[in-house]
Amino acid sequence: MATKNKGAGRVAWSSEQFNLFVKICVRGTNLGKRNGGGWGDKGYTWLQNELRQVGVEYTKEQLRHKWDWMKDQWKMWKALKGNETGLGWDPIKGTVVAPDEWWNEKIKRMIWDDDDDEVWYTTTYAVDIICSYYLSYIHKEPCMDSFHTGLVWLQEIMRGNERRCVNLFRMDKDTLIKLCLDLECHYKLKCSKKMTILEKVGMFLYVLALGASNRQVQERFRHSGETVSRNFHEVLKAMLCLSIDMIKPTDPTFSNIPPEILNDDRYMPHFKDCIGAIDGTHVSACVQEENLIRFIGRKGVPTQNIMAACSFDMQFTFVMAGWEGKYYVVNAGYQQMEGYLVPYKGTRYHLLDFQRGGRPRGLKEIFNRWHSSLRCCIERTFGVWKARWKILRTMPPYSFYVQRDIVVVSMALHNYIRRKALADPAFERLDKSSNFIPPDIFRDVDDIQAEESSQESGALQMNALRDQIACSLMLANNDY
């Protein structure tokens, strides 16, 4: 839905991009961003930032070329129109209103001097502009003229089988309706004259769930590319506000022991102060060629490196720092420090290691076995999150700021579905099998098996806690 344009010269503009540029230029003029007849360096920087927010990337030089071209076109049109009256403007079609006789007269008026090549070329060029404008805007054939509009299609889905809604939007019908109401009532998402809240949110979820392109959304919902792009960023903005309320701990003071630990003898009381798990993962990124190297790591393809914390009911939370006595379980790639409990290194850790090599033996292996079992909640959370939103596998060429926001919003939707949906197929499968981890689309970075080197007070404190839990587990599992 967005476009990146490399180089400093002239480039081709789509009609959607041109319309966006014109609207932004009008808004900038009203805000006093112009400098005389042009924009100046600050003005073009403002234009560049405004276009970037809607997912369009152009250089200042390209914007300057486009502005100069528009001025030339206006001068040409003004010279052709002269002082004639009786012309109007159709705000719905966005076209000049003139009788056919007027257009015919302009097209026929090809008077030039044989000895003046400049007049000949100018007149020919002007006639070509008039003919193109007439055919494109006066007698144009509608593109999205189907009676089966996006709203009709959505209403058909909402009246149909529950599974269709889950397949297309990754949530059941009741949850979708709740989401629309919340966005409208609490996060300032408004309907328009030609589009309901349901259609706006449905279009947005269609992109996230299926990774649909702008053209695919146009064809499915019967709207122009400019409308699709504008609506996507409008819903994204509302969803970012919802993310603030959704991606946070349900118990912000961590005063209660998580029920997943409290009600499981394997973890209670050994891990009673554990509040969640932290890990890193990767999602697809689409970046400009000059920035490609910075985004290609051990995965071999451009990715965003994401670090997240989650609770044991598979909801994403903010990383909370400074809560005395509480900690997260993390993998061996993290340094031992206050608030982060890592496993013993150089010892069997992953669940598959124990399934293949038999039951744990000794204090360190027993600790690692249950630490791994508890920490796998973050891998399960990442797995169901990525499987739900196809856009994370192949990110469209939005600006990187928009790509980052999509990741945050998709996490908020993950939490929203977890809290609001009465029954969700993806979560139901994980709830039934505590050891099942959905396959990741990118292979995770291997655990770092480096020797522990930090001897800071926080690391020593967490080492002592780890040994204490290991001894407790050893006593509780005498049969090992």
N, C-alpha and C positions, 0 to 999 in steps of 0.2 A: 504493500500500500504506500510505501514511501520510496523516494528515489534519491540516489546519490549520483552526482554528476562531477566527474573528475575533469581536471584541466581548467585553463583560464579563458579559453575562447568561447565562441558562440556554440550553443547546444540546442537540441530540439526540446521543445516544451509540449507536454500534453495539454489538452484543453482544461483538464481539472487543475493542473499546476498553474496555468495561465490565469484562470479565474481566481484561484487562491491569491496569487501575486497581486492582481488588480485590487481585490478587496483589502489586502494588507496595506497596499499603497494608499488607498483612500483613507483607511483608518490612521495611518501614519501622518498623512497630510492634515487630517482633523486634529491630531495631537501635536502638531507643530514640529514634526521630526524632519521636515524638508529644509534645505538650505538654499533659498532662492528658487531657481528653476530646476535644481538637482537635489541630491540627497547628501552629498558630502560623505566623508569616511564614517562618521558616527551614524549617519542615517542608513548607510548600507549595512553597517554592523547590526543595527536594529532590525532591518528587513531580514537579514540572514538569520538572526535569532528567532524571529517570529515564524519564518518558514521551517526552521529546524524543529520547533515545537509541534508542528503538524506533520513531521516526518519527511520533509523535503530539504535536500542539501544542495546549495549552490554557492559558488565563490562570489566574492564581491564584484569581480570583473565580469562574471556572467550576468549578475543582476544589473550592472551598469549598462551592458550591451542591450539587455532587454528593455530597460527604461528608455534608452536612446531610440530603440526601434519603435517603441510605443509613441514617443513624441513625433517621430517622422510620420507614422501612420495617421496620427491626429492632424498634423499639418496638411497631409495629402487630402484627408477627408474634408477638412474645413475649406480647403481651396475648391474642391469639387462641389460642395454644398452651397458655397457662396452665401448670398443673403436671402435665399429662398425661404419661404414660410410654408406653413401647412403640414410640416412633418411632426410626427409624434413619437412616443416611446412606449413600447409594451413591456410593463414591469414583470409580467409572468414569463413571457418568452425571452425577455432581455434583448429585444431587437428594435430597430427603427421602424416606425409605421409610416408607410408611403404608398400611394396608389401605384398600380402596375404601370400606368402611363409615365409616371415620374421615372421609374427604373428604366423603362424602355428608352425614354428620351436620353437618359444619361449614357446608356450603353451605345446608342447610335451616334452620340455626339463625338465623333472621332475626327476632329478637324486639326490638321497639323500642316506645318510648312515643310515641303520636301527638302529644303536646304538646311533645315534645323534638326539634326539627329537627336539632340537633347530633348526637344519638345516631343518628337516621335516616341522615344523610349519612355518618357515620363507619362505620356498619354496612354500608351499601350499598357504600362504597368498599372495606371489608375483604373483602366477599364477591367483589367484582370482582378483587381481588388474588389471592384463593384460586383462583378459577376460571381466571384467566390462568396462574397457576403450575401448576395441575393439567394444563391442556391443553398448556402449553409444555414441561414437564419430566417429567411422569409418563407421559402417553400421547402423547409426541411421536413424529413420524414422522422417521426418519433422512433426512438430506439427501444425504450422500456414500455411497450404498449400492451403487454399481456394483462388480461383480466385476473389472472392468478397471481396477485401481488404477494409481497412478503407477509403482509398482515393476514391475508386469507390463508396462506400456507401455515403460519403460526397458529391461527385459530383451529385449523384442521388437526395440527399436532396436539394442541391442548385438549381437543375432544377425542383424540384417538388413544391408542394403546400406550400405557405408561413407558414401555420400553423404548419407543421412538424418541421420546423426550430425553431419556437418559443417554441414548446413543448419540444424539445430536448436540445436546447442551451439557452433558455430564452431570445432570441432576434431575430429580423427579419434578413433576408438574407443581406440586405444592411448594417445594423449596424454591422453584423459579418464581412463583407468584410472590412468595415472602421476600425474595431478594429485590424484586421490582418495587414492592411497597416500601421496603427499607430505604432503597436508593432515592425514591421520590420524597418520602416523608422526612428523612434524616440527613441526606447527603446532597440535596439541592439538584437532583437530576430532574429535568422538566421535559414534558412532552412538547411537540411542536404542532403546527397546523396540519402537517401531513404525516406525522409519525408518532405512534404511541410509545409509552415507556416500555411496554412489552417488546415491541419491535426493535427498539434501540438496544435493549439488554440482550435480546435474542441474537441480534446481529453481532454484538460484541462477543458473546459466548461461542457463537458459530466460528469465529476467527480463532479464538483460543483453543477450542476443543478439537477442531479439525485442521488447524493451520491453514485456513482458506485464504486465498489471495484476494486483492481488491476486485478483480474481474469476476472471480467466482462468487463473491458476495453480491456484486451488481446483478449477476444473472439470477441468483437465488431470491434476492429481496426486491428486485426491480427498482433500484435507485441508481443515480449517477455515481461515478467514482468519487466526485467531490463530496457528495452527501455521505457516502460510505466512510471516507477518510475523516470528515469533520465529526460524524457521529461517534466513530471509534475513539477519538481523542476526548470527546465530551464524556463518554461513559468511563473511559480510563481515569479521568480526573476525579469523577465521583467515587470510583472504586478505590482510588488511593486514599481518599478520606475514610472510607469504610475500613481500609487496611489498618489504620491507626487503632481502631477499636477491636479488630479481630486478631491481629498478630500480637498478642500479649498474654501473659499467664492469667488463667482464670482465678488463681489465688495469688494476687500480687505480693503478699507478704510472706508467702510460703509457710504459713503457720500450721498447715495440716499436712500429714503424711499422704503422699499420693495413694489412692485406693489400690492401684495396681501392685504396689509394694505392701501396703497394709494387709491386704487380703491374700497374700501369697507367702506361705511358709518358707519358700526357697530364698526370699529376699528379706523377710522381716525376722528379726530386727536389724540385721546386718547392714542394710542399705537404707535405713529409715530417714537419713538426712539427705538422700539423693533427690534432686528436684527435676532431673531431666537428662537429656543427652545432647551432645554437640558433635557435629561432624561437618565435613566439607563435601561438596559435590560439584558437578559441572552441568551446564545447560548450553545449548547451541548459541553462538553469537555470530552476527553478520556485521563486519566492520570494514572500513575503507582500507585499500591496499597498503597505504603508508603506515597503518596501525596494526597490520596483520601479525607481525612478529610478536608483539606484546601479548597477543591473545592465543598464541599457539604454544602450548606447553607439552606435557607428557601424553596428552591425548592425541596429538598429531593433527588436530583440526581446531579452528577458532572456537573458543568456549568462554563463557563467563564462569569464574571461580566463585562458587557460592558457599558461604558458611552459615549454618543455621543451628538453632537450638530447638528442641521439641520436648513436649511433655510425654508421659508414658501412655496417654490415650491418643497419640499420633496427631497432635495439633502443634503447629509452629508457634514459638514464643520468641520474645525478645531475649537477648542475652542479658541477664541481670548481674551486676557486679556489686561487691561490697556487702553481701548478705552473710553475716557472721555465722559460721558453722554449717552452711549449706554448700553443696557442690554439684557439678555435672560429671557424668561418666563420659570419658572421651577415649579415642583410640591412641595407639602408641605413637602416632605422628605428632602429638602435642607434648609440650614440655610439662613436667610435673611442677605445678604451682598451686597456690591457694585457690580453691574453688574448682579445680580440675583434677579428677582422679583417673590416672592412666593405669593400664594393666602392667604386670611384670613383663619386661622385655626379655627376649631370648627364651621364652617359654611358650608352649602351645596356647593358642588364644581363640581362634575362630571356631565356630560351632562345627564346621565341616571337619576340622582337625580332630575333634573328639569323636565325631561319628565314624571317622575312618580308623582312628588309632586307639579306640577304646576309652574307658572311663578315665577321668583325671586322677593323677597320682601326685601326692604331696601338696604342701600348703599353697605354693604358687599356682599350680595348675588348677586347684579347686577354686581359688580366687578368680583366676582368669576365666574359668568356665562360666561362672555366674555373672561376672562382670560383662562378658561377651553377650550372654543371654539378655541381660538388662539393657545393654547399649544398642542392641539390634533394633530397638524401637525407632531410632533415627533413620536407619537404613530402610526400614519398612515404610516410614513416613515419606522419605524421598521417593521410594519406589512407586507408591500409589499416587503421589503428587505428579510425577513425570508421566505415568501411564495415563492419567486423566486428561492432561492438556498437551495435545499434539504439537502445538506451536513451540514448545520448549525443545523439541527435537530438531526442528529446522526453522530458526528465527528469521522472519522477513527482514528486509533491509531498512528498518526504521533507524532513526538516530539512536546512538547507544544509550542516551538517557531514557528514551521510550522503551528500549529493550529491557533496561534495568527495572523500569516501572512495571512492565508486564510480569516479570518474575515475582515482584512483591505482590501484585494484585492476584496472581494465580495462587499464591500461598494463602492470601486472605480468603479467596473463594474455597480453597481446600478446608480451611477452618470453618467457614460458614456452613458448608455441606455437612461437616462432621457434627456440628452443633444443632443444625436445624432439620436435617433429613431424618425422617422416621426410620427409613431403611435404605441403605445405599449399597449396591452390589460390590463395589470395590472394597469398602470397609468391612462388609459382612464376611468376605473371604478371609481377610486378615484376622478378624476377631475370632473366627473358628479355628485358625491354625496359628498358634503363638510363635512358631519358628519359621513360617513362610515369609520369604523376602522376595518381592517382585524383581525381575531382572532389570538391570539398569541399561539405558541406551548407550552410555559411555562407561568404559571400564574405570572403576575408581582407582585413584593413586594408591599404590601399595603402602602398607604401614612402614614407617621408618624404623629400622631396627638399630638405631644408634644407641650408644651407651649413654646413660644418664650422667649429666655433668653438672647440673645446677645444684648448688648447696645453699640456696637462699632459704630464709626461714620458712617461707610459704611452701617450698618444695619439701623441706624436712618435715613440716607438719603433715602434708598430704602423704608422705612416705610412711610416717608413723600410723596414720589413719588406715592406710592400705594394709599394713601389717596386722593391725588390730582386727580389721574385718576378716582378713585371711585366717587368723587364729580362731575367730568366732565361727567361721564357716567350717573349719577343720573339726572343731568340737561338735558342731551340729551334724556333721556327716562322718561319723565314726566308721561307717562301713567302707569309706574310701581308704 
